[in-house]
Structures are given as C-alpha cells and as structure tokens.
Amino acid sequence: MRLSARTQYALRAAVELAAAPPGPVPAERIATAQDIPRRFLDNILLQLRRAGLINSQRGPDGGYWLARPADQISLADIIVVIEGVSQESARFPGVAGPLAGVWTALREYEHTTLTEITLAHIASGSLPPL
C-alpha cells in the first residue's frame, strides 16, 4: 500500500488532535508539531471537517478537535476521506491468474488492519494485537 504525502500528513494531524488535551488546537500548533506546511494542512483540515471527522471553531481561542472520541476513529476512516476507496481489481492471463486473488486478499488484510487501529492506539503508543 502506498500512501500519499497528503494522507500521511492527515494521519499525523489527526493523531496530534487525538493526543491533545481537551479543547481547540490551533492549526499552527499542529503544523509546527508535525512539520506540515501550513497551507497544505489547512486544506487537509477542511477535508477532514467536511467529512465529519473533526470540528472547528474560529477566533482567537479557535482551532480543531476530533468530532468523535479517538477510539472511535480508525486509520481507515482518515485514509478513505483523503484517498477515496480503491475499486481496483486485477486480472492476469494464464498461469499468473491466481495472483489476482493474492492482491485481493492483501487489500482486504490491509483494510481490516487499518480499521482495527484507532487514533487512540497511535496516540497512546499501544497497538492492538494484530
């Protein structure tokens, strides 16, 4: 699985919000903590907000926070918002035909794993048994 820089930034920003104390976190603090270009981060945060994964508040005390508890937002939730859902299915000719089943199984395993791991797991540094 290849994740774009945008998706990696989105995951890092979401984990930063998961680890933050209650209350709004300014975008500048997220950008600095995770070394994400601010303009790039603003677009990512907008995308996550429109998807209902984070909330925002404007003003001097404004910022961003998770819309649900961190243990209810999986890595897959973030990835699907940023990357979309892959509908790719492979077919190979002749004796290589069974490889298509291998790639399908691999994608299913990746999806299952990313669905089981939440932002809370990453923020706490303790992954679930896989």
C-alpha positions as CSV (number, residue, x, y, z in Angstrom):
1,M,0.0,0.0,0.0
2,R,1.3,3.4,-0.9
3,L,0.0,6.4,1.0
4,S,0.4,9.9,-0.5
5,A,2.1,12.6,1.4
6,R,-1.3,14.2,1.9
7,T,-2.6,11.1,3.6
8,Q,0.4,10.8,5.8
9,Y,0.0,14.4,6.8
10,A,-3.7,13.9,7.5
11,L,-2.9,10.9,9.7
12,R,-0.3,12.8,11.6
13,A,-2.6,15.8,12.1
14,A,-5.4,13.5,13.4
15,V,-3.1,11.8,15.8
16,E,-1.9,15.2,17.0
17,L,-5.5,16.1,17.8
18,A,-6.1,12.7,19.5
19,A,-3.1,13.3,21.8
20,A,-4.0,16.9,22.6
21,P,-5.8,17.9,25.8
22,P,-9.5,18.8,25.5
23,G,-10.3,21.9,23.6
24,P,-9.5,23.5,20.3
25,V,-5.9,23.1,18.9
26,P,-4.8,25.9,16.6
27,A,-3.7,24.8,13.1
28,E,-0.4,26.5,13.6
29,R,0.4,24.3,16.6
30,I,-0.5,21.1,14.6
31,A,1.6,22.3,11.6
32,T,4.6,23.1,13.9
33,A,4.4,19.9,15.9
34,Q,4.1,17.6,12.9
35,D,6.3,19.7,10.5
36,I,3.4,20.0,8.0
37,P,3.3,23.0,5.6
38,R,0.6,25.3,7.0
39,R,-1.3,25.9,3.7
40,F,-1.3,22.2,3.0
41,L,-2.6,21.4,6.5
42,D,-5.4,24.0,6.1
43,N,-6.7,22.1,3.1
44,I,-6.4,18.7,4.8
45,L,-8.2,20.0,7.9
46,L,-11.0,21.4,5.7
47,Q,-11.4,18.0,4.1
48,L,-11.5,16.2,7.4
49,R,-14.0,18.7,8.8
50,R,-16.3,18.3,5.7
51,A,-16.2,14.5,6.3
52,G,-17.3,15.0,9.9
53,L,-14.1,13.6,11.5
54,I,-13.1,16.9,13.1
55,N,-14.8,20.1,14.3
56,S,-13.5,23.6,14.2
57,Q,-14.0,27.0,15.9
58,R,-12.9,30.3,14.6
59,G,-11.4,33.2,16.5
60,P,-8.6,33.8,18.9
61,D,-9.4,30.8,21.0
62,G,-10.3,28.7,18.0
63,G,-8.8,25.6,16.5
64,Y,-9.7,22.0,15.7
65,W,-10.7,18.9,17.7
66,L,-11.9,15.4,16.9
67,A,-15.6,15.1,16.3
68,R,-15.7,11.7,18.0
69,P,-13.5,10.1,20.7
70,A,-10.1,9.0,19.3
71,D,-11.0,5.3,20.0
72,Q,-13.9,5.6,17.5
73,I,-11.9,7.0,14.6
74,S,-9.8,4.4,12.7
75,L,-6.9,5.0,10.5
76,A,-9.0,3.6,7.6
77,D,-11.6,6.4,8.3
78,I,-8.9,9.1,7.6
79,I,-7.4,7.2,4.6
80,V,-10.8,6.8,2.9
81,V,-11.5,10.5,3.3
82,I,-8.2,11.6,1.8
83,E,-7.5,8.8,-0.7
84,G,-11.0,7.6,-1.5
85,V,-11.9,3.9,-1.9
86,S,-10.0,1.8,-4.3
87,Q,-12.1,-0.2,-6.7
88,E,-9.2,-1.7,-8.4
89,S,-9.4,-5.4,-9.4
90,A,-6.6,-7.2,-11.2
91,R,-6.9,-9.9,-13.8
92,F,-3.8,-11.7,-15.1
93,P,-3.7,-14.1,-18.0
94,G,-2.7,-17.8,-17.9
95,V,-0.8,-19.3,-15.0
96,A,-0.5,-15.9,-13.3
97,G,-4.3,-15.7,-12.9
98,P,-4.2,-16.7,-9.2
99,L,-2.1,-13.6,-8.4
100,A,-5.3,-11.6,-8.6
101,G,-6.6,-13.5,-5.5
102,V,-3.4,-12.8,-3.7
103,W,-3.7,-9.0,-4.3
104,T,-7.4,-9.0,-3.3
105,A,-6.5,-10.9,-0.1
106,L,-3.7,-8.4,0.7
107,R,-6.0,-5.4,0.2
108,E,-8.6,-7.0,2.5
109,Y,-6.0,-7.6,5.1
110,E,-4.7,-4.0,4.9
111,H,-8.3,-2.7,5.2
112,T,-9.1,-4.9,8.2
113,T,-5.8,-3.9,9.9
114,L,-6.3,-0.2,9.3
115,T,-9.9,-0.4,10.5
116,E,-8.9,-2.1,13.8
117,I,-6.2,0.6,14.6
118,T,-7.6,3.8,16.0
119,L,-6.2,7.2,16.6
120,A,-6.3,6.4,20.3
121,H,-4.0,3.4,19.7
122,I,-1.4,5.6,17.9
123,A,-1.7,8.5,20.3
124,S,-1.1,6.2,23.3
125,G,1.7,4.2,21.5
126,S,0.0,0.9,22.1
127,L,-1.2,-1.0,19.0
128,P,-3.8,-3.7,19.4
129,P,-2.8,-7.3,18.8
130,L,-3.0,-7.9,15.1
